[in-house]
Amino acid sequence: MSSVSQRPLELILARNLMSALSTPAFLVDEGGLLVFYNEAAGMLLGKRFEEVGTVGPDEWGSMFGPFDGSGEPIPYDELPLVVAVRNGRPAHAGFEIRSTDGARHTVEASAFPILTAHGTRGAIAVFWPCAQDGAGPSSNGAAAR
Amino acid sequence: MKVKLWGTRGSVPSPGPETIRYGGNTSCVGVTLSDGSLLALDAGTGIRNLGLSLPDEPTRLHILLTHLHLDHIQGLVFFAPAFRPQTEIVIWGPASPEASLRDRIARYISAPLSPVEVRELPCDVSFRHTPEAEWEIGSARIRAASVAHRGPTLGYRIDDGDSSLAYIPDHEPALGADIETLEEDWISGFALARDASLLIHDGQYADPEYPDHLGWGHSSLSHALAFARRTGAERTVLFHHDPLNSDEQLDRLGEEARERWLASGGAAERLELGVEGAEYEPRPQSSPPTAAVRAI
């Protein structure tokens, strides 16, 4: 029997779709590992996914934040992606992230779980960068809701 | 393990003088395991002749459906063993959140599409969703995995002793992705086909035909060749021929496939187009995988 590991098809198709989007999008597997983000997300973060590779939640949290409105790191458990993959429900929040050049970007993030016949396979989060004209995140740094 | 192609056509049966060599029946592959257990991979119209080939005696067999498009189940109500009380049939297929496998198949085996209902079949028939983990049938270990096609669709891998068969008849592994550069674990169906003794894979479209069928769930020739090369299958049979392609057109497609396969460093005897009635005895890998073959 072949021993090659295989990503679930739902993650494969999600990655293919995300690759074609101009909206920053992130993909985690069922264990919360960040397994992909697209070029638009790479531009926002200042680093392409190929440079980062698959990283665990502690790493991507420390690399990019996120931070609430007062600059404090948002607890991992409260991030939309984590809520989506752990609780199996959609989640939304507004917060700041830090790119590799130190710049901070205000974003709105929506995440939803990838549910299959065999359970939750992961989650997708789409980031919507907020314009710097006062149209900041609606919750001003609130945790996922 | 012995393998016989009973139907190689995709989409819709296409009988006639122009398809007589490659065949006009839709997808069905018969497998006889080393312990004598019988499997049918898909139940397109090819399963009718498979059924007629079986002796009229108590039989237990398993039908492994990749999905429920009509070209993969149309032969069920013309499968002679299903009308014998002494036959036991286990039908495996993909789960769906919408309805059970039995209920979804019953939409076809019911009025007004069929003169008989599932409950009227004289045989002992049961329906099972394929498990996530591998399972055993007779002397084989079976694995099913979702693959890129429209709707819930599976590919299968059957390991019997040292030989293995991968069956992925409806597959678009390069949809939205570059199959030449994608990491192996991100290629749909890769683990099923990896180093298989025999890979039966979608080869429906010539490259010029593919752009008009993007997202229809099938492979172009380039995608099929790349998938075969990257998975390192010992032998590849291109399958699910487009119903619009005559024998002459398939001859040309096969010739192009062989030329490109050879040009990439592949061995000629390791690639062919599926022909109805063709038989195989998959053997274990006899030489290093074709991972070193150049991009096609």
HADDOCK unambig.tbl for C-alpha pairs under 7 A between the chains (distance, minus, plus):
assign (segid A and resid 1 and name CA) (segid B and resid 159 and name CA) 6.23 0.50 0.50
assign (segid A and resid 2 and name CA) (segid B and resid 191 and name CA) 6.38 0.50 0.50
assign (segid A and resid 2 and name CA) (segid B and resid 194 and name CA) 6.10 0.50 0.50
assign (segid A and resid 4 and name CA) (segid B and resid 191 and name CA) 5.30 0.50 0.50
assign (segid A and resid 5 and name CA) (segid B and resid 185 and name CA) 6.08 0.50 0.50
assign (segid A and resid 5 and name CA) (segid B and resid 191 and name CA) 6.44 0.50 0.50
assign (segid A and resid 6 and name CA) (segid B and resid 185 and name CA) 4.64 0.50 0.50
assign (segid A and resid 6 and name CA) (segid B and resid 186 and name CA) 6.82 0.50 0.50
assign (segid A and resid 6 and name CA) (segid B and resid 191 and name CA) 5.82 0.50 0.50
assign (segid A and resid 7 and name CA) (segid B and resid 185 and name CA) 5.66 0.50 0.50
assign (segid A and resid 7 and name CA) (segid B and resid 186 and name CA) 5.85 0.50 0.50
assign (segid A and resid 9 and name CA) (segid B and resid 146 and name CA) 5.93 0.50 0.50
assign (segid A and resid 9 and name CA) (segid B and resid 147 and name CA) 6.10 0.50 0.50
assign (segid A and resid 9 and name CA) (segid B and resid 148 and name CA) 6.95 0.50 0.50
assign (segid A and resid 9 and name CA) (segid B and resid 188 and name CA) 6.24 0.50 0.50
assign (segid A and resid 12 and name CA) (segid B and resid 186 and name CA) 5.79 0.50 0.50
assign (segid A and resid 12 and name CA) (segid B and resid 188 and name CA) 6.93 0.50 0.50
assign (segid A and resid 16 and name CA) (segid B and resid 176 and name CA) 5.05 0.50 0.50
assign (segid A and resid 16 and name CA) (segid B and resid 177 and name CA) 5.89 0.50 0.50
assign (segid A and resid 17 and name CA) (segid B and resid 176 and name CA) 6.71 0.50 0.50
assign (segid A and resid 117 and name CA) (segid B and resid 95 and name CA) 6.74 0.50 0.50
assign (segid A and resid 117 and name CA) (segid B and resid 96 and name CA) 6.79 0.50 0.50
assign (segid A and resid 117 and name CA) (segid B and resid 97 and name CA) 6.67 0.50 0.50
